[in-house]
């Protein structure tokens, strides 16, 4: 296992952006879920469900990368 790297200020800021991106994906999921609940049109509901599922995949991708990079650094990612 490689030794952990110390984080620069820019890298700390990038990790904070990762956290914001995760929250944005979760917020988008909530928004599309709400929209699906309000929607009476089955076709539009299916489109919204697709958007919702996209946001779940986005969150999973961002989270995987966040963990991958975070494992390389000494810091809590703040």
HUVENZI-V468633 format. One record per run of one state. SS is the DSSP state (@ for helix, = for strand, . for the rest). FROM is the first residue (numbers start at 1). LEN is the number of residues. Records with the same first field share a line. If there is no record, write none. Layout:
SS->FROM-LEN, FROM-LEN
This chain:
.->1-4, 7-2, 39-3, 71-2, 75-4
=->5-2, 73-2
@->9-30, 42-29
